[in-house]
Amino acid sequence: MTVVRGRTFDVSRVLGAIAALLTGPIPSADSPTSIESDRHSGEWLATRAAGFVLAPLWEGPDLTGLRDPEWTEQLETGDQHLATLARTFDEQWGPHRVLTVDYLIRNPQADRPPVYDALLRQDLYGDLHVWTPDQIPDRRLALVLGHSDGDQPLTLAALVTAGPVPELPG
């Protein structure tokens, strides 16, 4: 669960959170991984590690017990939220690139760059939609929508890296 669970998707709030991540500090190359949780609820707040910050933007409802068409509607809602943000950033910075985590899913014993370890630890198994912000060309923004299985809530998260997002083998 995340600190944004139960919040309505509000584009202005999410864009503000992304702006704060883009301009905020990113741990240096020798920093250990730190998973931050809300001190009251224990819910995931952010993951910070060498060269990146990962934070939730929106979390959908629990999908346990839902059947079609409600289950499909919830998945479509997550896709719509991602598409809304992608359109905004595509207009601002140009078309995004898509990086997939498929290699790691097919090869679970493969070495993982820390950024991918953090994504999978938070059950973010979706494709990364990646931009290079014009005003901060040494950083990358990636959005990812994922969940670990059909019953878990969808989570939309932002990943901000210092430099390019590592490429995985095809």
VOGU-3710 file (C-alpha; in Angstrom, 3 decimals, decimal comma):
1> mtvvrgrtfd> 0,000/0,000/0,000  1,068/3,575/-0,625  0,555/6,973/0,973  -1,643/8,005/-1,975  -4,123/5,160/-1,484  -7,671/6,452/-1,461  -6,793/9,823/-2,997  -8,650/10,889/-6,087  -6,437/11,286/-9,137  -5,895/15,030/-9,383
11> vsrvlgaiaa> -3,722/16,082/-12,323  -2,595/19,324/-10,642  -1,514/17,509/-7,468  0,293/14,804/-9,445  2,076/17,331/-11,685  3,149/19,218/-8,555  4,506/16,017/-7,019  6,427/15,251/-10,215  7,848/18,794/-10,350  9,036/18,427/-6,752
21> lltgpipsad> 10,726/15,112/-7,588  12,386/16,563/-10,687  13,872/19,510/-8,816  14,505/17,770/-5,503  17,644/16,055/-4,318  18,684/12,699/-5,713  20,991/10,499/-3,620  24,616/10,334/-4,721  26,196/7,300/-6,369  27,422/5,842/-3,074
31> sptsiesdrh> 24,094/6,132/-1,223  22,398/2,985/0,087  18,795/2,211/-0,806  16,294/3,776/1,567  12,618/2,792/1,509  10,633/5,530/3,216  7,296/4,889/4,867  4,725/7,138/6,442  5,449/7,203/10,164  1,770/6,800/11,086
41> sgewlatraa> 0,426/4,328/8,539  3,613/2,541/7,465  2,577/2,936/3,821  5,197/3,381/1,103  6,206/7,020/0,606  9,338/6,821/-1,579  12,402/4,801/-2,435  15,704/6,658/-2,660  18,942/5,109/-3,811  22,108/5,822/-5,734
51> gfvlaplweg> 21,039/8,073/-8,579  17,250/7,866/-8,362  14,034/8,575/-6,473  10,847/6,517/-6,930  7,512/7,670/-5,496  3,830/6,757/-5,840  1,484/9,226/-7,530  -1,836/7,332/-7,447  -3,080/3,991/-6,169  -6,325/2,427/-7,274
61> pdltglrdpe> -8,715/0,402/-5,155  -8,136/-3,198/-4,153  -9,244/-5,471/-6,999  -9,894/-8,538/-4,834  -13,258/-10,039/-5,661  -13,964/-7,779/-8,622  -15,194/-9,375/-11,796  -15,693/-7,958/-15,261  -16,729/-5,329/-16,114  -15,663/-3,636/-12,831
71> wteqletgdq> -12,189/-5,208/-12,887  -11,560/-4,053/-16,468  -12,907/-0,585/-15,655  -10,346/-0,222/-12,857  -7,502/-1,245/-15,184  -8,741/1,229/-17,787  -8,830/3,973/-15,151  -5,136/3,431/-14,398  -4,331/3,423/-18,117  -6,253/6,695/-18,527
81> hlatlartfd> -4,311/8,365/-15,707  -1,010/7,298/-17,270  -2,177/8,450/-20,730  -3,201/11,859/-19,349  0,249/12,429/-17,890  1,986/11,008/-20,969  0,117/13,444/-23,242  1,110/16,330/-20,992  4,803/15,437/-21,028  4,818/14,476/-24,718
91> eqwgphrvlt> 3,492/17,962/-25,520  6,026/19,578/-23,207  9,189/17,556/-23,975  8,455/15,496/-27,070  7,540/11,819/-27,450  8,534/9,457/-24,672  10,573/6,275/-24,967  9,258/2,995/-23,614  11,499/0,664/-21,617  10,158/-2,694/-20,528
101> vdylirnpqa> 10,970/-4,910/-17,551  10,091/-8,054/-19,535  13,701/-9,272/-19,497  13,685/-9,361/-15,688  10,341/-11,132/-15,579  11,595/-13,790/-18,018  14,945/-14,034/-16,183  14,204/-13,664/-12,462  17,742/-14,683/-11,481  19,364/-11,998/-13,674
111> drppvydall> 21,344/-9,216/-12,041  19,161/-6,164/-11,661  20,332/-2,581/-11,702  19,203/-1,031/-8,383  16,563/1,102/-10,088  14,822/-2,011/-11,453  15,161/-3,783/-8,123  13,313/-0,845/-6,525  10,579/-0,953/-9,165  9,982/-4,682/-8,781
121> rqdlygdlhv> 10,135/-4,467/-4,978  7,114/-2,130/-5,189  5,341/-4,467/-7,651  5,758/-1,972/-10,493  5,984/-4,470/-13,336  4,736/-2,108/-16,058  6,588/-0,464/-18,910  8,549/2,697/-18,162  7,508/5,785/-20,141  10,656/7,939/-20,168
131> wtpdqipdrr> 11,273/11,636/-20,921  14,245/13,981/-20,743  12,937/17,259/-19,302  14,104/20,293/-21,320  14,830/22,413/-18,273  16,791/19,636/-16,483  18,564/17,658/-19,240  20,729/15,694/-16,795  17,625/14,049/-15,284  15,074/11,604/-16,632
141> lalvlghsdg> 11,443/11,197/-15,678  9,801/7,807/-16,043  6,200/6,959/-15,277  5,182/3,386/-14,560  1,810/1,781/-13,911  1,791/-1,688/-12,459  0,632/-4,249/-9,964  1,874/-7,626/-8,882  -1,176/-9,672/-9,772  -4,784/-9,327/-10,805
151> dqpltlaalv> -6,111/-8,685/-7,309  -3,610/-6,081/-6,132  -4,326/-2,376/-6,611  -2,735/-0,597/-9,545  -0,048/1,918/-8,631  1,096/4,789/-10,816  4,562/5,977/-9,828  7,215/8,452/-10,916  10,884/7,596/-11,215  13,407/10,423/-11,457
161> tagpvpelpg> 16,986/9,500/-12,280  20,230/11,441/-12,436  21,174/10,559/-15,990  19,754/7,903/-18,292  17,592/5,049/-17,050  19,679/1,850/-17,409  18,853/-0,250/-20,461  18,048/-3,943/-20,033  18,932/-6,682/-22,531  16,219/-7,415/-25,078
//
